[in-house]
Amino acid sequence: MLFFSYFKELVGKEVTVELKNDLAIRGTLHSVDQYLNIKLENIKVVDDDKYPHMLSVRNCFIRGSVVRYVELPPDGVDVDILHDATRREARGS
Amino acid sequence: MSWAGPEDIFLSTSLASYLDKKLLVLLRDGRKLLGILRSFDQFANVVLEGACERVIVGDLYCDIPLGLYVIRGENVVLIGELDSEKEELPTHMVCVSVPEIRRAQRAERDATDLKGSMRKRMEFLDLD
């Protein structure tokens, strides 16, 4: 639940999602769900000449199981709050 | 897993907003399917109507019609909403027939295999 709650806080921020098939997509985080499926809006594919089929895609749904990384804005993280939440979760809620 | 509360409705990553829209579905095996979303479920299983596979080799492409498809969710990488106002493909790309794209695919596969085998043969040289 921790990462689901954490991503909910990041809705509206710009993130870059790197997938396991090496495709990287930058976009605004629109929504996330309990499976950490991600919906991005106004996307820009990194290295877009390698992926011509994505040219007219503006919004997309990414299945959580195929995500390798989610790159966040450097000021997008309140580390203290994250630490507290992690400690609470580790304590076995 | 807790049940979604009333506030979660607005944050739900539902495919409902994509229903009856023309979509691009990327599969784990690298295939690109296009079609109209008619149904989905919590596993991202998907029903695509009028599906076709868009095969792209270099600057050549071909749309192979498939019909009504049910895609098992575990194979889905990404589902993209196609913007009807934007070009689906760069203008320099050329549409070719199915036999021609198959030939291009085979040529590309042979070139990749050749590169792989040549690299293996060069490895013993231990060049640095």
Backbone of each chain as ProteinMPNN parsed JSONL, in Angstrom:
{"seq_chain_A": "MLFFSYFKELVGKEVTVELKNDLAIRGTLHSVDQYLNIKLENIKVVDDDKYPHMLSVRNCFIRGSVVRYVELPPDGVDVDILHDATRREARGS", "coords_chain_A": {"N_chain_A": [[0.829, -1.219, 0.0], [2.098, 1.119, 0.531], [3.663, 2.185, -1.637], [1.665, 2.624, -3.477], [0.192, 4.654, -2.166], [2.23, 6.521, -2.102], [2.688, 7.07, -4.849], [0.233, 8.157, -5.423], [0.462, 10.628, -4.26], [2.119, 11.778, -6.087], [0.656, 12.356, -8.323], [0.025, 14.326, -11.149], [2.547, 15.285, -11.358], [5.565, 15.424, -13.379], [6.91, 12.519, -14.734], [9.318, 9.966, -15.621], [8.903, 6.925, -17.097], [10.542, 3.911, -17.202], [10.478, 1.031, -19.063], [10.529, -2.611, -18.936], [11.127, -3.499, -21.453], [12.94, -1.709, -22.336], [11.882, 0.625, -23.372], [11.388, 4.054, -22.83], [9.363, 6.453, -21.319], [8.273, 9.746, -21.024], [6.063, 11.706, -19.068], [3.013, 13.205, -17.777], [1.925, 12.207, -14.632], [-1.075, 10.685, -14.433], [-2.801, 8.857, -13.164], [-2.789, 6.152, -10.766], [-2.883, 2.716, -9.668], [-3.789, -0.015, -7.413], [-2.231, -2.093, -8.364], [-0.083, -0.78, -9.176], [-0.291, -0.058, -11.806], [0.032, 2.402, -14.341], [-1.109, 5.517, -15.539], [-0.306, 7.743, -18.022], [-0.159, 11.139, -19.187], [-0.003, 13.319, -22.06], [2.391, 12.383, -23.349], [5.929, 11.878, -23.997], [8.058, 10.121, -25.917], [11.209, 8.822, -25.056], [13.995, 8.898, -27.177], [12.539, 8.861, -29.631], [12.717, 8.331, -32.38], [13.334, 5.719, -32.607], [10.972, 4.492, -32.126], [8.66, 4.664, -34.037], [5.957, 3.968, -34.144], [4.738, 5.048, -31.975], [4.092, 7.619, -32.45], [1.576, 9.082, -32.65], [0.497, 8.747, -30.172], [-0.908, 10.089, -27.348], [-1.853, 9.837, -24.732], [-1.372, 7.201, -22.345], [-1.735, 3.863, -20.994], [0.019, 2.017, -18.697], [0.99, -1.213, -17.9], [1.504, -2.335, -14.625], [3.238, -4.47, -14.152], [5.23, -4.381, -16.076], [6.958, -2.362, -15.6], [10.192, -1.046, -15.128], [11.711, 1.128, -13.995], [10.663, 4.135, -12.253], [11.28, 7.34, -12.89], [11.706, 10.215, -10.951], [10.888, 13.726, -10.368], [13.498, 15.693, -8.92], [12.725, 17.27, -6.749], [10.468, 16.04, -6.018], [10.18, 14.394, -3.901], [9.515, 14.023, -0.489], [11.685, 13.253, 1.699], [11.751, 12.739, 4.452], [9.077, 12.26, 5.224], [8.66, 10.003, 3.717], [10.506, 8.251, 4.898], [9.355, 8.001, 7.468], [6.892, 6.801, 6.849], [7.772, 4.41, 5.762], [9.005, 3.229, 7.961], [6.78, 2.847, 9.592], [5.363, 1.038, 8.07], [7.123, -1.076, 8.034], [7.061, -1.833, 10.641], [4.954, -3.411, 10.72], [2.145, -3.038, 9.844]], "CA_chain_A": [[0.0, 0.0, 0.0], [2.946, 2.303, 0.704], [4.025, 2.787, -2.922], [0.422, 3.119, -4.063], [-0.05, 5.953, -1.536], [3.315, 7.414, -2.518], [2.43, 7.51, -6.225], [-0.957, 9.025, -5.424], [0.953, 11.98, -3.954], [2.861, 12.315, -7.235], [-0.239, 12.607, -9.46], [0.168, 15.691, -11.644], [3.958, 15.595, -11.569], [6.118, 14.801, -14.579], [7.783, 11.401, -14.414], [9.754, 9.168, -16.765], [8.748, 5.513, -16.781], [11.354, 3.043, -18.053], [9.87, -0.286, -19.081], [11.467, -3.73, -19.027], [11.559, -3.67, -22.849], [13.858, -0.588, -22.579], [11.165, 1.831, -23.809], [11.272, 5.045, -21.753], [8.316, 7.411, -21.664], [8.102, 10.856, -20.084], [4.694, 12.201, -19.155], [2.416, 13.646, -16.52], [1.254, 11.097, -13.972], [-2.522, 10.948, -14.364], [-3.365, 8.034, -12.111], [-2.096, 4.917, -10.424], [-3.812, 1.871, -8.937], [-3.179, -0.911, -6.429], [-1.23, -2.927, -9.031], [0.916, 0.173, -9.678], [-0.509, 0.319, -13.196], [0.238, 3.848, -14.444], [-1.637, 6.221, -16.711], [0.439, 8.968, -18.283], [-0.772, 12.035, -20.176], [0.92, 14.188, -22.815], [3.654, 11.657, -23.278], [7.004, 12.081, -24.973], [8.897, 8.929, -25.866], [12.645, 9.075, -25.127], [14.519, 8.192, -28.356], [11.301, 8.552, -30.353], [12.914, 7.842, -33.752], [13.377, 4.259, -32.551], [9.625, 3.985, -31.882], [7.762, 5.466, -34.876], [4.562, 3.609, -33.946], [4.189, 5.779, -30.845], [4.028, 9.035, -32.833], [0.323, 9.788, -32.374], [-0.033, 8.409, -28.856], [-0.788, 11.219, -26.424], [-2.018, 9.291, -23.387], [-1.242, 5.753, -22.37], [-1.878, 3.051, -19.798], [1.162, 1.105, -18.612], [0.738, -2.265, -16.94], [2.502, -2.238, -13.562], [4.198, -5.583, -14.182], [6.293, -4.2, -17.07], [7.764, -1.197, -15.258], [11.486, -1.278, -14.503], [11.957, 2.283, -13.118], [9.908, 5.363, -12.406], [12.18, 8.439, -12.533], [10.91, 11.287, -10.374], [11.552, 15.025, -10.256], [14.323, 15.666, -7.71], [12.027, 17.868, -5.618], [9.173, 15.383, -5.877], [10.216, 13.476, -2.765], [9.796, 14.5, 0.865], [12.36, 12.05, 2.195], [11.394, 12.479, 5.857], [7.748, 11.627, 5.252], [8.837, 8.666, 3.146], [11.16, 7.442, 5.925], [8.367, 7.697, 8.516], [5.902, 5.856, 6.327], [8.44, 3.113, 5.597], [9.178, 2.656, 9.308], [5.473, 2.41, 10.041], [5.003, -0.148, 7.285], [8.021, -2.168, 8.429], [6.645, -2.249, 11.973], [3.98, -4.474, 10.514], [0.762, -2.583, 9.949]], "C_chain_A": [[0.856, 1.259, 0.0], [3.225, 2.977, -0.616], [2.803, 3.287, -3.669], [0.123, 4.506, -3.493], [0.982, 6.979, -1.994], [3.08, 7.946, -3.931], [1.207, 8.405, -6.302], [-0.548, 10.464, -5.132], [1.61, 12.624, -5.163], [1.981, 12.588, -8.451], [-0.14, 14.076, -9.841], [1.604, 16.074, -11.899], [4.447, 14.908, -12.847], [7.109, 13.718, -14.163], [8.247, 10.756, -15.711], [9.687, 7.713, -16.355], [9.621, 4.709, -17.741], [10.794, 1.637, -17.926], [10.928, -1.368, -19.226], [11.914, -3.984, -20.457], [12.418, -2.491, -23.307], [13.186, 0.666, -23.135], [11.051, 2.777, -22.618], [10.304, 6.124, -22.196], [8.216, 8.481, -20.591], [6.673, 11.349, -20.203], [4.209, 12.65, -17.794], [1.664, 12.477, -15.916], [-0.216, 11.439, -13.776], [-3.157, 10.143, -13.245], [-2.545, 6.772, -11.918], [-3.11, 4.044, -9.677], [-3.06, 0.887, -8.057], [-2.151, -1.843, -7.054], [-0.038, -2.094, -9.511], [0.888, 0.262, -11.194], [-0.457, 1.834, -13.231], [-0.451, 4.381, -15.689], [-0.87, 7.523, -16.833], [-0.289, 9.802, -19.312], [0.303, 12.875, -20.83], [2.32, 13.597, -22.856], [4.639, 12.094, -24.35], [7.898, 10.865, -24.834], [10.362, 9.342, -25.966], [13.189, 8.27, -26.299], [13.379, 7.871, -29.317], [11.512, 8.09, -31.793], [13.04, 6.326, -33.783], [11.978, 3.66, -32.459], [8.593, 4.772, -32.684], [6.285, 5.176, -34.629], [3.921, 4.414, -32.827], [3.896, 7.243, -31.19], [2.736, 9.718, -32.414], [-0.275, 9.448, -31.021], [0.19, 9.585, -27.917], [-0.891, 10.766, -24.97], [-1.846, 7.794, -23.434], [-1.434, 5.161, -20.988], [-0.713, 2.077, -19.802], [0.888, 0.079, -17.53], [1.869, -2.263, -15.909], [3.603, -3.269, -13.669], [5.348, -5.36, -15.157], [7.197, -3.013, -16.763], [9.078, -1.645, -14.632], [11.764, -0.128, -13.522], [10.879, 3.343, -13.317], [10.835, 6.483, -11.942], [11.354, 9.637, -12.117], [11.637, 12.62, -10.432], [12.309, 15.078, -8.935], [13.631, 16.287, -6.498], [10.682, 17.193, -5.365], [9.065, 14.531, -4.631], [10.427, 14.229, -1.467], [10.37, 13.294, 1.597], [11.952, 11.713, 3.619], [10.054, 11.763, 5.962], [7.842, 10.2, 4.751], [9.476, 7.739, 4.167], [10.158, 7.016, 6.988], [7.387, 6.626, 8.06], [6.507, 4.456, 6.176], [8.626, 2.427, 6.947], [7.864, 2.098, 9.821], [5.075, 1.111, 9.367], [5.831, -1.337, 7.749], [7.636, -2.709, 9.805], [5.527, -3.264, 11.905], [2.555, -4.025, 10.683], [-0.163, -3.553, 9.237]], "O_chain_A": [[0.428, 2.319, -0.456], [3.056, 4.19, -0.741], [2.887, 4.264, -4.413], [-0.167, 5.435, -4.248], [0.66, 8.142, -2.241], [3.253, 9.139, -4.183], [1.141, 9.305, -7.139], [-1.125, 11.405, -5.676], [1.663, 13.849, -5.273], [2.483, 13.003, -9.496], [-0.209, 14.96, -8.987], [1.874, 17.066, -12.576], [3.839, 13.953, -13.332], [8.014, 13.95, -13.362], [7.652, 10.967, -16.768], [10.329, 7.302, -15.388], [9.462, 4.812, -18.957], [10.652, 1.112, -16.821], [12.072, -1.092, -19.587], [12.953, -4.606, -20.679], [12.609, -2.286, -24.505], [13.859, 1.674, -23.348], [10.666, 2.361, -21.525], [10.406, 6.648, -23.305], [8.092, 8.178, -19.404], [6.123, 11.409, -21.303], [4.902, 12.496, -16.788], [0.863, 11.829, -16.59], [-0.557, 12.368, -13.043], [-3.954, 10.668, -12.468], [-1.738, 6.379, -12.761], [-4.079, 4.557, -9.118], [-1.834, 0.946, -7.963], [-1.275, -2.342, -6.347], [0.881, -2.602, -10.153], [1.891, 0.608, -11.818], [-0.852, 2.491, -12.268], [-0.386, 3.775, -16.758], [-0.788, 8.306, -15.887], [-0.954, 9.269, -20.201], [1.366, 13.119, -20.259], [3.296, 14.229, -22.451], [4.279, 12.59, -25.417], [8.436, 10.605, -23.758], [10.73, 10.118, -26.849], [12.887, 7.083, -26.418], [13.259, 6.734, -29.774], [10.599, 7.515, -32.388], [12.88, 5.706, -34.835], [11.801, 2.463, -32.684], [7.751, 5.464, -32.111], [5.44, 6.038, -34.875], [2.695, 4.467, -32.729], [3.497, 8.017, -30.32], [2.778, 10.823, -31.875], [-1.417, 9.81, -30.738], [1.321, 10.026, -27.712], [-0.148, 11.221, -24.099], [-2.141, 7.17, -24.453], [-1.317, 5.839, -19.967], [-0.479, 1.388, -20.795], [0.591, 0.43, -16.389], [3.045, -2.197, -16.269], [4.756, -3.002, -13.328], [6.35, -6.071, -15.086], [8.088, -2.683, -17.546], [9.103, -2.493, -13.74], [12.025, -0.377, -12.345], [10.268, 3.446, -14.38], [11.148, 6.58, -10.755], [10.425, 10.04, -12.817], [12.863, 12.654, -10.532], [11.822, 14.566, -7.927], [13.897, 15.9, -5.36], [9.859, 17.697, -4.601], [7.996, 14.003, -4.325], [11.389, 14.984, -1.334], [9.631, 12.424, 2.057], [11.819, 10.54, 3.966], [9.915, 10.783, 6.695], [7.195, 9.297, 5.282], [9.065, 6.587, 4.308], [10.098, 5.848, 7.371], [7.094, 5.675, 8.785], [5.843, 3.451, 6.429], [8.437, 1.218, 7.076], [7.824, 1.018, 10.41], [4.526, 0.205, 9.995], [5.331, -2.458, 7.85], [7.852, -3.883, 10.105], [5.189, -3.901, 12.902], [1.827, -4.534, 11.535], [-1.376, -3.344, 9.212]]}, "seq_chain_B": "MSWAGPEDIFLSTSLASYLDKKLLVLLRDGRKLLGILRSFDQFANVVLEGACERVIVGDLYCDIPLGLYVIRGENVVLIGELDSEKEELPTHMVCVSVPEIRRAQRAERDATDLKGSMRKRMEFLDLD", "coords_chain_B": {"N_chain_B": [[-5.26, -5.97, 0.645], [-6.989, -2.981, 0.507], [-10.413, -2.031, 0.013], [-11.41, 0.157, -2.651], [-11.924, 3.475, -1.728], [-14.441, 6.112, -1.716], [-13.041, 8.355, -2.609], [-11.122, 7.291, -4.199], [-12.154, 6.77, -6.641], [-11.662, 8.783, -8.467], [-8.996, 8.492, -8.86], [-8.631, 6.085, -9.979], [-7.009, 3.838, -12.107], [-8.454, 3.182, -14.619], [-9.403, 1.37, -17.515], [-11.66, 2.187, -18.629], [-12.071, 4.698, -19.708], [-10.97, 4.4, -22.159], [-12.639, 2.873, -23.669], [-14.235, 1.826, -26.698], [-12.526, 3.29, -28.221], [-9.914, 3.825, -30.654], [-7.023, 2.048, -30.305], [-3.493, 1.579, -29.557], [-1.831, -1.318, -28.87], [0.876, -2.528, -27.149], [2.739, -5.492, -27.111], [4.382, -8.009, -25.077], [6.033, -9.583, -26.686], [6.921, -7.847, -28.548], [5.192, -7.187, -30.537], [2.897, -5.006, -32.273], [-0.319, -4.109, -31.87], [-3.277, -2.814, -33.311], [-6.512, -1.491, -32.659], [-10.053, -1.38, -31.783], [-11.064, -0.797, -28.529], [-13.123, -2.963, -26.828], [-13.675, -4.368, -24.53], [-12.515, -5.031, -21.16], [-10.66, -6.143, -18.225], [-9.787, -6.566, -14.699], [-7.266, -7.662, -14.906], [-6.122, -6.549, -17.032], [-6.774, -7.961, -19.281], [-7.981, -7.883, -22.589], [-10.345, -6.932, -25.084], [-10.163, -6.515, -28.468], [-11.577, -4.989, -31.239], [-11.676, -5.353, -34.782], [-8.963, -5.687, -35.086], [-5.551, -5.131, -36.048], [-2.233, -6.046, -37.003], [0.537, -4.045, -36.818], [3.314, -4.111, -38.629], [6.623, -3.101, -38.559], [9.489, -2.448, -40.381], [12.395, -0.938, -40.528], [12.011, 1.679, -42.725], [9.728, 0.709, -43.786], [6.333, -0.366, -43.592], [3.463, -2.368, -42.635], [0.047, -3.139, -42.369], [-1.53, -5.788, -40.973], [-4.524, -7.39, -41.204], [-6.512, -8.716, -38.526], [-8.912, -9.154, -37.171], [-11.357, -9.973, -34.652], [-10.011, -9.842, -31.486], [-8.932, -11.395, -28.433], [-6.914, -10.458, -25.869], [-4.625, -11.74, -23.615], [-4.007, -10.427, -20.446], [-1.416, -10.607, -19.256], [0.404, -10.381, -21.272], [0.365, -7.819, -22.065], [2.01, -4.787, -22.552], [1.776, -1.995, -22.912], [-0.892, 0.324, -23.35], [-1.947, 2.489, -25.693], [-3.551, 5.582, -26.361], [-4.674, 6.568, -29.427], [-4.17, 9.622, -31.015], [-6.437, 11.215, -32.962], [-5.93, 13.451, -34.398], [-3.291, 13.613, -34.977], [-0.587, 12.442, -37.043], [-0.253, 8.958, -37.529], [2.037, 7.668, -38.152], [5.467, 8.513, -39.05], [5.883, 10.606, -41.957], [7.707, 9.778, -43.873], [7.607, 7.089, -44.018], [6.911, 4.02, -45.702], [4.133, 2.266, -47.008], [3.779, -1.164, -47.461], [3.181, -4.37, -49.102], [1.974, -7.503, -47.604], [3.629, -9.858, -48.258], [5.971, -8.51, -48.934], [6.726, -7.17, -46.571], [7.18, -9.338, -44.946], [9.392, -10.457, -46.195], [11.219, -8.418, -45.698], [11.3, -8.551, -42.917], [12.462, -11.082, -42.555], [14.965, -10.612, -43.716], [15.974, -8.688, -41.949], [16.071, -10.191, -39.604], [17.936, -12.161, -40.362], [20.189, -10.536, -40.704], [20.62, -9.639, -38.077], [21.129, -12.101, -36.823], [23.456, -12.805, -38.159], [25.175, -10.759, -37.347], [25.314, -11.396, -34.651], [26.554, -13.953, -34.693], [28.981, -13.327, -35.871], [30.076, -11.676, -33.978], [30.495, -13.52, -31.977], [32.475, -15.08, -33.134], [34.546, -13.24, -33.21], [35.185, -12.896, -30.602], [37.193, -14.574, -29.567], [39.501, -13.371, -30.36], [40.093, -11.422, -28.559], [40.395, -8.578, -28.573], [41.515, -5.358, -27.524]], "CA_chain_B": [[-5.624, -4.849, -0.237], [-8.239, -2.384, 0.969], [-11.333, -1.675, -1.049], [-11.3, 1.553, -3.073], [-12.874, 4.365, -1.079], [-15.1, 7.021, -2.679], [-12.079, 9.296, -3.201], [-10.255, 6.561, -5.121], [-12.789, 6.695, -7.959], [-11.035, 9.73, -9.373], [-7.617, 8.097, -9.09], [-8.599, 4.727, -10.482], [-6.432, 3.708, -13.435], [-9.37, 2.299, -15.31], [-9.38, 1.434, -18.971], [-13.01, 2.555, -19.069], [-12.023, 5.907, -20.54], [-10.463, 4.026, -23.484], [-13.623, 2.042, -24.365], [-14.707, 2.236, -28.026], [-11.526, 4.138, -28.882], [-8.885, 3.092, -31.395], [-5.85, 2.021, -29.444], [-2.3, 0.834, -29.912], [-1.462, -2.193, -27.758], [2.206, -3.122, -27.303], [2.811, -6.778, -26.43], [5.707, -8.366, -24.577], [6.882, -10.142, -27.738], [7.321, -6.771, -29.451], [4.173, -6.916, -31.559], [2.073, -3.809, -32.082], [-1.669, -4.347, -32.368], [-4.182, -1.669, -33.274], [-7.907, -1.922, -32.712], [-10.986, -0.631, -30.944], [-11.259, -1.487, -27.26], [-14.521, -3.265, -26.55], [-13.831, -4.887, -23.182], [-11.293, -5.199, -20.397], [-10.923, -6.533, -16.839], [-8.776, -6.105, -13.738], [-5.945, -8.191, -15.264], [-5.786, -5.913, -18.315], [-7.224, -8.721, -20.444], [-8.556, -6.853, -23.443], [-10.958, -7.351, -26.347], [-9.958, -5.523, -29.532], [-12.353, -5.253, -32.454], [-11.022, -4.832, -35.987], [-7.545, -5.612, -34.765], [-4.561, -5.417, -37.079], [-0.875, -5.973, -36.505], [1.362, -3.123, -37.613], [4.704, -4.575, -38.67], [7.501, -2.025, -39.031], [10.879, -2.83, -40.601], [13.075, 0.241, -41.076], [11.053, 2.679, -43.191], [8.589, 0.016, -44.374], [5.352, -0.869, -42.637], [2.313, -3.077, -43.213], [-1.005, -3.47, -41.408], [-2.083, -7.108, -41.277], [-5.806, -7.479, -40.494], [-6.633, -9.895, -37.673], [-10.297, -9.395, -36.759], [-11.705, -9.79, -33.243], [-8.97, -10.447, -30.676], [-8.903, -11.326, -26.981], [-5.505, -10.461, -25.487], [-4.425, -12.043, -22.205], [-3.371, -9.261, -19.83], [0.0, -10.74, -18.892], [1.209, -10.063, -22.452], [0.226, -6.401, -22.404], [3.018, -3.857, -22.041], [1.273, -0.628, -22.885], [-2.065, 0.602, -24.186], [-1.859, 3.907, -26.022], [-4.708, 6.172, -27.025], [-4.203, 7.231, -30.648], [-4.74, 10.954, -31.222], [-6.906, 11.222, -34.352], [-5.481, 14.651, -35.118], [-1.871, 13.498, -35.303], [-0.203, 11.36, -37.943], [0.083, 7.767, -36.765], [3.414, 7.279, -38.474], [6.204, 9.551, -39.782], [5.464, 10.636, -43.362], [8.662, 9.159, -44.787], [7.455, 5.64, -44.01], [6.236, 3.513, -46.897], [3.263, 1.121, -46.785], [4.05, -2.221, -48.434], [2.301, -5.536, -49.005], [2.361, -8.497, -46.592], [4.813, -10.641, -48.633], [7.173, -7.668, -48.934], [7.152, -6.903, -45.193], [7.698, -10.618, -44.424], [10.743, -10.569, -46.731], [12.042, -7.438, -44.971], [11.479, -9.08, -41.56], [13.421, -12.184, -42.627], [16.269, -10.005, -43.98], [16.431, -8.04, -40.714], [16.393, -11.256, -38.66], [19.186, -12.765, -40.818], [21.274, -9.584, -40.427], [20.866, -9.678, -36.63], [21.769, -13.389, -36.52], [24.813, -12.751, -38.693], [25.945, -9.891, -36.444], [25.524, -12.159, -33.425], [27.518, -15.034, -34.893], [30.285, -12.707, -36.151], [30.597, -11.203, -32.703], [30.989, -14.704, -31.249], [33.742, -15.495, -33.747], [35.563, -12.233, -32.908], [35.472, -12.867, -29.163], [38.419, -15.284, -29.231], [40.639, -12.497, -30.685], [40.382, -10.68, -27.328], [40.894, -7.247, -28.929], [41.22, -4.376, -26.476]], "C_chain_B": [[-6.945, -4.275, 0.237], [-9.107, -2.08, -0.237], [-11.155, -0.211, -1.409], [-12.359, 2.37, -2.352], [-13.482, 5.292, -2.115], [-14.1, 7.961, -3.346], [-11.201, 8.609, -4.231], [-10.84, 6.477, -6.519], [-12.053, 7.593, -8.934], [-9.606, 9.345, -9.685], [-7.507, 6.713, -9.691], [-8.01, 4.7, -11.885], [-7.282, 2.722, -14.204], [-9.222, 2.475, -16.805], [-10.733, 1.874, -19.515], [-12.994, 3.767, -19.985], [-11.535, 5.595, -21.946], [-11.475, 3.212, -24.281], [-14.091, 2.68, -25.654], [-13.766, 3.215, -28.715], [-10.535, 3.256, -29.628], [-7.592, 3.209, -30.611], [-4.68, 1.312, -30.101], [-1.948, -0.004, -28.692], [-0.08, -2.767, -28.048], [2.243, -4.405, -26.488], [4.236, -7.083, -26.021], [6.612, -8.935, -25.655], [7.25, -9.103, -28.788], [6.285, -6.438, -30.502], [3.37, -5.664, -31.219], [0.716, -4.099, -32.701], [-2.473, -3.061, -32.285], [-5.599, -2.186, -33.326], [-8.746, -1.08, -31.785], [-11.238, -1.44, -29.677], [-12.744, -1.706, -27.005], [-14.717, -3.757, -25.132], [-12.481, -5.023, -22.496], [-11.671, -5.726, -19.013], [-9.751, -6.128, -15.959], [-7.389, -6.637, -14.057], [-5.401, -7.533, -16.519], [-5.953, -6.881, -19.466], [-8.049, -7.746, -21.274], [-9.216, -7.478, -24.666], [-10.799, -6.211, -27.34], [-10.77, -5.915, -30.751], [-11.63, -4.637, -33.646], [-9.53, -4.711, -35.798], [-6.692, -5.821, -36.005], [-3.185, -5.289, -36.442], [-0.08, -5.053, -37.406], [2.799, -3.583, -37.513], [5.564, -3.468, -39.259], [8.919, -2.576, -39.171], [11.566, -1.639, -41.27], [12.051, 1.291, -41.453], [9.822, 2.047, -43.814], [7.618, -0.39, -43.276], [4.21, -1.556, -43.371], [1.323, -3.38, -42.099], [-1.652, -4.776, -41.822], [-3.382, -7.278, -40.503], [-5.953, -8.791, -39.741], [-8.07, -10.194, -37.258], [-10.512, -9.144, -35.284], [-10.699, -10.551, -32.382], [-9.243, -10.308, -29.187], [-7.435, -11.453, -26.581], [-5.405, -10.728, -23.995], [-3.561, -10.945, -21.581], [-1.887, -9.387, -19.544], [0.924, -10.394, -20.053], [1.222, -8.579, -22.779], [1.337, -5.594, -21.754], [2.386, -2.486, -21.846], [0.051, -0.517, -23.768], [-2.077, 2.099, -24.426], [-3.09, 4.391, -26.752], [-4.197, 6.946, -28.237], [-4.939, 8.547, -30.838], [-5.127, 11.074, -32.69], [-6.404, 12.425, -35.134], [-4.018, 14.581, -35.514], [-1.651, 12.333, -36.247], [0.236, 10.158, -37.12], [1.525, 7.345, -36.974], [4.118, 8.441, -39.161], [5.928, 9.446, -41.283], [6.432, 9.944, -44.302], [8.477, 7.645, -44.869], [6.555, 5.176, -45.141], [5.405, 2.288, -46.556], [3.52, 0.08, -47.862], [3.117, -3.396, -48.202], [2.831, -6.526, -47.98], [3.581, -9.313, -47.013], [6.103, -9.809, -48.561], [7.665, -7.413, -47.507], [7.726, -8.176, -44.567], [9.133, -10.816, -44.886], [11.678, -9.633, -45.952], [12.322, -7.923, -43.547], [12.545, -10.159, -41.538], [14.826, -11.62, -42.829], [16.838, -9.378, -42.712], [16.853, -9.075, -39.701], [17.721, -11.905, -39.042], [20.372, -11.858, -40.506], [21.612, -9.584, -38.944], [21.572, -10.958, -36.24], [23.215, -13.372, -36.971], [25.712, -11.917, -37.793], [26.295, -10.641, -35.168], [26.603, -13.21, -33.589], [28.908, -14.479, -35.167], [30.927, -12.242, -34.863], [31.188, -12.362, -31.916], [32.354, -15.114, -31.793], [34.863, -14.528, -33.398], [36.007, -12.305, -31.45], [36.802, -13.515, -28.825], [39.651, -14.396, -29.483], [41.048, -11.65, -29.489], [41.01, -9.313, -27.624], [40.558, -6.263, -27.823], [41.603, -2.958, -26.839]], "O_chain_B": [[-7.927, -5.008, 0.357], [-8.617, -1.897, -1.351], [-10.783, 0.589, -0.55], [-13.539, 2.018, -2.355], [-13.08, 5.263, -3.279], [-14.274, 8.33, -4.508], [-10.591, 9.283, -5.062], [-10.134, 6.156, -7.475], [-11.839, 7.223, -10.089], [-9.045, 9.818, -10.674], [-6.4, 6.214, -9.892], [-8.451, 5.446, -12.759], [-6.89, 1.575, -14.418], [-8.953, 3.569, -17.301], [-10.929, 1.926, -20.729], [-13.791, 3.865, -20.918], [-11.665, 6.431, -22.84], [-11.222, 2.883, -25.441], [-14.318, 3.888, -25.725], [-14.15, 3.889, -29.672], [-10.34, 2.091, -29.281], [-7.127, 4.304, -30.295], [-4.84, 0.555, -31.059], [-1.783, 0.533, -27.597], [0.12, -3.417, -29.074], [1.837, -4.423, -25.327], [5.184, -6.497, -26.544], [7.832, -8.796, -25.567], [7.834, -9.447, -29.815], [6.473, -5.503, -31.281], [3.188, -5.311, -30.054], [0.609, -4.31, -33.909], [-2.367, -2.31, -31.316], [-5.869, -3.204, -33.964], [-8.247, -0.193, -31.094], [-11.582, -2.62, -29.742], [-13.526, -0.756, -26.97], [-15.8, -3.595, -24.569], [-11.441, -5.117, -23.148], [-12.849, -5.758, -18.659], [-8.835, -5.438, -16.405], [-6.408, -6.113, -13.529], [-4.341, -7.915, -17.016], [-5.359, -6.682, -20.525], [-8.736, -6.884, -20.726], [-8.701, -8.449, -25.221], [-11.24, -5.088, -27.093], [-10.665, -7.04, -31.241], [-11.051, -3.555, -33.549], [-8.902, -3.767, -36.278], [-7.053, -6.585, -36.901], [-2.988, -4.541, -35.485], [-0.027, -5.256, -38.619], [3.431, -3.469, -36.463], [5.266, -2.954, -40.337], [9.486, -3.103, -38.213], [11.338, -1.37, -42.45], [11.296, 1.753, -40.597], [8.955, 2.759, -44.32], [8.029, -0.719, -42.164], [4.014, -1.355, -44.57], [1.709, -3.824, -41.018], [-2.252, -4.867, -42.893], [-3.361, -7.309, -39.273], [-5.572, -9.85, -40.242], [-8.417, -11.35, -37.018], [-9.93, -8.221, -34.715], [-10.548, -11.764, -32.527], [-9.713, -9.27, -28.72], [-6.783, -12.442, -26.916], [-6.026, -10.029, -23.195], [-2.516, -10.582, -22.121], [-1.165, -8.391, -19.581], [2.109, -10.139, -19.84], [1.972, -8.126, -23.643], [1.575, -5.705, -20.552], [2.45, -1.898, -20.766], [-0.043, -1.174, -24.804], [-2.202, 2.888, -23.489], [-3.613, 3.717, -27.64], [-3.389, 7.865, -28.1], [-6.169, 8.592, -30.825], [-4.263, 11.041, -33.567], [-6.439, 12.438, -36.364], [-3.55, 15.401, -36.304], [-2.414, 11.367, -36.259], [0.985, 10.29, -36.152], [2.152, 6.748, -36.099], [3.463, 9.273, -39.79], [5.761, 8.35, -41.818], [6.05, 9.556, -45.406], [9.114, 6.986, -45.691], [5.576, 5.834, -45.494], [5.892, 1.371, -45.895], [3.484, 0.398, -49.05], [2.358, -3.421, -47.234], [3.974, -6.423, -47.534], [4.503, -9.461, -46.211], [7.166, -10.306, -48.191], [8.869, -7.435, -47.252], [8.649, -8.108, -43.755], [9.99, -11.267, -44.126], [12.792, -10.015, -45.593], [13.423, -7.741, -43.026], [13.41, -10.186, -40.663], [15.776, -12.083, -42.197], [18.028, -9.51, -42.426], [17.855, -8.899, -39.008], [18.548, -12.178, -38.171], [21.432, -12.333, -40.096], [22.789, -9.535, -38.588], [22.5, -10.938, -35.431], [24.1, -13.859, -36.267], [26.849, -12.292, -37.505], [27.413, -10.544, -34.662], [27.472, -13.352, -32.729], [29.905, -15.071, -34.756], [32.133, -12.379, -34.66], [32.23, -12.229, -31.275], [33.266, -15.448, -31.037], [36.019, -14.941, -33.299], [37.088, -11.826, -31.105], [37.483, -13.071, -27.901], [40.712, -14.625, -28.902], [42.193, -11.207, -29.397], [42.012, -8.932, -27.019], [39.47, -6.308, -27.249], [41.406, -2.041, -26.042]]}, "name": "protein", "num_of_chains": 2, "seq": "MLFFSYFKELVGKEVTVELKNDLAIRGTLHSVDQYLNIKLENIKVVDDDKYPHMLSVRNCFIRGSVVRYVELPPDGVDVDILHDATRREARGSMSWAGPEDIFLSTSLASYLDKKLLVLLRDGRKLLGILRSFDQFANVVLEGACERVIVGDLYCDIPLGLYVIRGENVVLIGELDSEKEELPTHMVCVSVPEIRRAQRAERDATDLKGSMRKRMEFLDLD"}
